[in-house]
Amino acid sequence: MLSKSLIRLITSLQHKKFRRQHGLFCVEGIKSILEFVDSAYVVDTILATPSAAAKLNKIPENIKLVSVNEEELKKVSFLTNPQGALALVKIPSSNDITITDLRGKHSLVLDDVQDPGNLGTIVRTAEWFGFQQVIASLDTVDVYNPKVVQATMGSLARMQVIYTDIETLIQDQAIPSYGALLEGESIYETDFQLEGLIILGNEGNGIRPTLLPHITQAVTIPSFGKAESLNVAVAATVFCSEIARTKQTL
C-alpha cells in the first residue's frame, strides 16, 4: 500500500523548491533507473509494479523497494503512461567549477535555456558526442525537473551538469569561448582548438548582450533555407558533432 505521505512527497517533487528541500528527484522507467543504480548517484527508493520488480531483482539491498500496483503508480507518475517503476534519487552536492575542470576539453554553456525537453536533449546529445559536462546559467531550467530527466534517457546518470554564474565564468577563464550567433564565422571553417566554451543562448532571446563582449569567436551554422533560426537543442547537436569530427582529424 502506497502511503499518503509518500504520495505527497513524490508529487511535490514536480516543483524545484521541494526537490531542493528534500534533496530528491524522480527517475522513471526500468532502463533509466538501472543506469542511475550503476552510477555515482544514490538511489534511495524504488516503487515498482510486480512485473517491473522482477526486472529489478539485482538492485543493491540498501535501496528500498516498494511494491505498488498500476493504479498507485499512476497517482505519482509524471508520465501519461507510467513505465512500471519510479525511483527517488538523491540530488548530489553542487560543485564549483574551476579552470582545471575546463582545460583540455570543450564544454557546452547554456544561457537561460528554458524548455525541459531542450535541456534533456542537450545533455543526451553531449554524452553521445563525448562531452563530459554541461554548464548552465543559474536561470536555466532545473536539470532535475522530471521532464528534463526523462528527456535525457538515462544520460544524466553519467553527465555532470553544473549551475553557475556564467558571466563571471566566461570573463574569468583564460580559454576560448565560442558563441552560437546568427552572424559569425561558419562553424565549418572555425578552428575550435583543443579546448573552449561553446555558448548557446536562450530559445527566444539568444545569448544575452552582456556576454557578447567576452566571446572570443562568434560562430554561425550556415542556413541553406529560409528558416529564421534553429532550435537550441538542434544547434547544440550540430556544434557537438562538428567539434567531435574535427577532434578526430587532429
C-alpha positions in Angstrom: 0.0 0.0 0.0 1.4 3.4 -1.0 1.2 5.7 2.0 -0.3 9.2 1.7 2.9 10.7 3.0 4.9 9.1 0.2 2.4 10.2 -2.4 2.6 13.8 -1.1 6.4 13.6 -1.2 6.7 12.3 -4.7 4.1 14.6 -6.2 5.8 17.6 -4.5 9.0 16.8 -6.5 7.5 18.3 -9.6 8.5 21.6 -8.1 12.1 22.8 -7.8 11.5 24.2 -4.3 10.6 20.8 -2.9 13.3 18.9 -4.8 15.8 21.1 -3.1 14.1 20.9 0.2 14.0 17.1 0.2 17.2 16.6 -1.8 15.5 14.2 -4.1 14.4 13.9 -7.7 12.4 11.3 -9.7 13.6 8.9 -12.4 11.0 6.7 -14.3 11.4 3.6 -16.4 13.4 0.4 -15.6 16.2 1.1 -18.0 16.8 4.7 -16.7 16.6 3.6 -13.1 19.1 0.8 -13.6 21.5 3.4 -15.1 21.3 5.5 -12.0 21.7 2.4 -9.8 25.0 1.7 -11.6 26.2 5.4 -11.4 27.7 7.7 -8.8 24.1 8.8 -7.9 22.5 7.4 -4.7 19.1 5.7 -5.4 17.0 6.0 -2.2 13.7 4.2 -3.0 12.2 2.4 -6.0 8.4 2.0 -6.5 7.7 -0.9 -8.9 4.8 -3.0 -10.1 5.3 -6.8 -9.6 6.3 -7.2 -13.3 8.8 -4.4 -13.1 10.2 -5.6 -9.8 11.0 -8.9 -11.4 13.4 -7.0 -13.7 15.0 -5.1 -10.8 16.0 -8.2 -8.8 19.7 -7.3 -8.9 19.5 -3.9 -7.2 21.6 -3.4 -4.0 19.9 -4.3 -0.7 20.4 -0.8 0.6 17.8 0.5 -1.9 14.3 0.4 -0.5 11.9 -1.4 -2.9 8.2 -0.6 -2.5 5.7 -2.8 -4.3 2.8 -0.9 -6.0 0.0 -1.7 -8.4 -0.5 0.2 -11.6 -3.2 2.4 -10.2 -1.0 3.5 -7.3 1.9 4.2 -9.7 -0.4 6.4 -11.9 -1.1 8.6 -8.8 2.6 9.6 -8.5 3.9 9.2 -12.1 4.8 12.3 -14.1 4.1 10.3 -17.3 0.9 9.9 -19.2 1.7 6.2 -19.5 3.8 5.1 -16.5 6.6 2.7 -17.2 6.3 0.3 -14.3 8.8 1.8 -11.9 9.7 5.1 -10.3 12.8 5.9 -8.3 13.7 8.6 -5.8 17.3 9.6 -6.3 19.4 11.9 -4.1 20.5 15.2 -5.6 24.3 15.3 -5.3 26.1 18.2 -3.7 26.8 21.0 -6.1 30.4 21.7 -7.0 32.1 24.9 -8.0 33.8 24.8 -11.4 37.5 25.6 -11.7 39.8 26.3 -14.6 41.1 22.7 -14.2 37.7 21.4 -15.0 37.7 23.3 -18.3 41.2 22.6 -19.5 41.8 20.2 -22.4 38.1 19.8 -23.4 35.1 21.6 -24.8 32.1 22.4 -22.6 28.6 23.5 -23.5 27.5 26.6 -21.7 23.7 27.2 -21.7 22.5 30.8 -21.3 19.0 30.6 -19.7 17.7 27.6 -21.7 14.1 27.3 -20.5 12.5 24.3 -22.2 12.9 21.0 -20.3 12.9 19.0 -23.5 15.7 21.1 -24.9 17.9 20.7 -21.8 17.3 17.0 -21.7 18.1 16.5 -25.3 21.3 18.7 -25.0 22.5 16.5 -22.1 21.8 13.3 -24.0 23.5 14.7 -27.2 26.5 15.9 -25.3 27.1 12.5 -23.8 26.7 10.9 -27.3 29.5 13.0 -28.7 31.8 12.5 -25.8 31.4 15.8 -23.8 32.0 15.4 -20.1 29.9 18.2 -18.7 27.3 20.8 -19.4 27.5 24.2 -17.7 24.2 26.1 -17.2 23.3 29.6 -16.1 21.5 29.9 -12.8 18.2 30.7 -14.6 18.4 27.7 -16.9 15.6 25.1 -16.2 16.5 22.7 -13.4 18.1 19.5 -14.7 16.2 17.5 -12.1 12.8 18.6 -13.4 11.0 15.3 -14.2 10.6 16.3 -17.9 14.3 17.0 -18.2 15.3 13.8 -16.5 13.0 11.8 -18.8 14.4 13.6 -21.9 18.0 12.7 -21.0 17.0 9.0 -21.4 19.5 8.0 -18.7 22.4 10.2 -19.9 22.1 12.3 -16.7 23.4 9.3 -14.8 26.8 9.8 -16.4 26.9 13.5 -17.3 27.9 16.4 -15.0 25.6 19.4 -15.2 26.9 22.4 -13.3 24.9 25.6 -12.5 27.0 28.8 -12.1 27.1 32.5 -12.8 28.2 32.1 -16.5 29.0 35.8 -16.9 31.7 35.5 -14.2 32.8 32.2 -15.6 33.3 33.5 -19.2 35.0 36.7 -18.0 37.4 34.9 -15.7 38.5 31.9 -17.7 41.5 32.3 -20.0 40.3 29.8 -22.6 38.5 30.5 -25.9 34.7 31.0 -25.9 32.6 30.4 -29.0 29.2 31.9 -29.2 26.4 30.4 -31.3 25.1 33.5 -33.2 23.4 34.3 -36.4 26.3 36.5 -37.5 29.7 35.0 -37.3 32.3 32.7 -38.8 30.9 29.5 -40.4 31.0 26.6 -38.0 32.6 24.5 -40.8 35.5 26.9 -41.0 36.0 27.6 -37.3 39.1 26.3 -35.5 37.8 25.1 -32.2 41.3 24.3 -31.0 41.7 21.7 -28.1 39.5 23.4 -25.5 36.8 26.0 -25.2 33.4 27.1 -24.0 30.5 26.6 -26.5 27.9 29.2 -25.6 24.3 28.5 -26.6 21.6 31.1 -26.0 18.0 31.3 -24.7 15.3 29.9 -27.1 13.7 33.3 -27.7 16.4 35.9 -26.9 19.7 34.1 -27.8 22.9 35.0 -25.9 22.4 37.9 -23.5 24.1 41.1 -24.7 26.3 41.4 -21.6 28.1 38.2 -22.7 28.9 39.3 -26.2 32.0 41.4 -25.5 33.6 38.5 -23.8 33.1 35.9 -26.6 36.3 35.0 -28.4 34.6 34.0 -31.6 31.1 34.4 -33.0 30.2 31.2 -34.8 27.1 30.5 -37.0 25.6 27.5 -38.6 25.1 28.5 -42.2 21.5 28.4 -43.4 20.6 26.9 -46.8 16.9 27.5 -46.5 14.5 30.2 -45.3 14.1 29.3 -41.6 14.9 32.2 -39.3 16.7 30.2 -36.6 17.5 26.7 -35.3 16.1 25.1 -32.1 18.8 25.4 -29.4 19.0 21.6 -28.9 19.4 21.1 -32.7 22.1 23.8 -32.7 23.8 22.0 -29.8 23.8 18.8 -31.8 25.5 20.5 -34.8 28.2 22.0 -32.6 28.8 18.8 -30.7 29.1 16.8 -34.0 31.4 19.3 -35.7 33.7 19.5 -32.6 33.8 15.7 -32.3 34.5 15.4 -36.1 37.4 17.9 -36.0 39.0 16.2 -33.0 39.2 13.0 -35.0 41.4 14.8 -37.6 43.9 16.2 -35.0 
